[in-house]
Amino acid sequence: RKSDYPVQPGYNLLELCLFAVMGILGGLSGALFNALNCAIARLRMRLMQRMSSLLVSRVMRVAEVIIVVTITTIVVYCLPLAFECLPNPSCTYDDEGEGDMLEHDYLSWLSALFLSPLSATSSDPSPPSPPSDICCAQPSLPLKQFTCPKGYYSPMATLSFAPLDVSVQHLFHSCQTIPLSVLLTFGVVTFFLGCITYGINIPSGVFVPCVLTGAGMILFSLGEK
């Protein structure tokens, strides 16, 4: 029913113009991705056609995968070294004093919500009470300490070392601060790594890398997250 939903404020003209600009930039970046990827694919086909035998062609395909994996590993590992560390929120320490955010409380609530028998309780389990820090009230997302001192985390390592789905959650749902330089660099690097990876002889997709690229660049255009 319509009355069950809260009234949402309307958008003003400036916001609509901003949405239009974001859409245009997204379309241009998508066209650039397609153009670069097609150029790389044509170059790959020309090189493979020049191979004298099927064995050499297969060896070159494996070598291409090794080269791309090596480049990706070096870039992803070295990127966090170029950015400063940020202090952890007050709720992110575990018993040993490590710098990763705890997931125990929220995961325990999810287990009680989905795995407990329906007859075990007369009411739905409630999520853990929010701490004083507003960031602690959100579902726990792991923060990567990497080379940072105790009590600090690396925002770039938090994004680049995590699985892609966790990186998406950090960009869209985490209230932790991500500097503009990290957002822009992460978006650009993900764009070019996805461009050279899509098309080599490994099972890979392009949807999530495009989401990460767009999220990084759009959040950069909107200001510090």
Sequence and secondary structure as in RCSB ss.txt:
>XXXX:A:sequence
RKSDYPVQPGYNLLELCLFAVMGILGGLSGALFNALNCAIARLRMRLMQRMSSLLVSRVMRVAEVIIVVTITTIV
VYCLPLAFECLPNPSCTYDDEGEGDMLEHDYLSWLSALFLSPLSATSSDPSPPSPPSDICCAQPSLPLKQFTCPK
GYYSPMATLSFAPLDVSVQHLFHSCQTIPLSVLLTFGVVTFFLGCITYGINIPSGVFVPCVLTGAGMILFSLGEK
>XXXX:A:secstr
 GGGS       HHHHHHHHHHHHHHHHHHHHHHHHHHHHHHHHHHHHHT SSHHHHHHHHHHHHHHHHHHHHHH
HHHGGGGS  EE  TT   TT  SS   HHHHHHHHHHHTS GGG SS        SSGGGGS       TTS T
TEE HHHHHHSS HHHHHHHHHH  S   HHHHHHHHHHHHHHHHHHTTSSS   SHHHHHHHHHHHHHHHH   
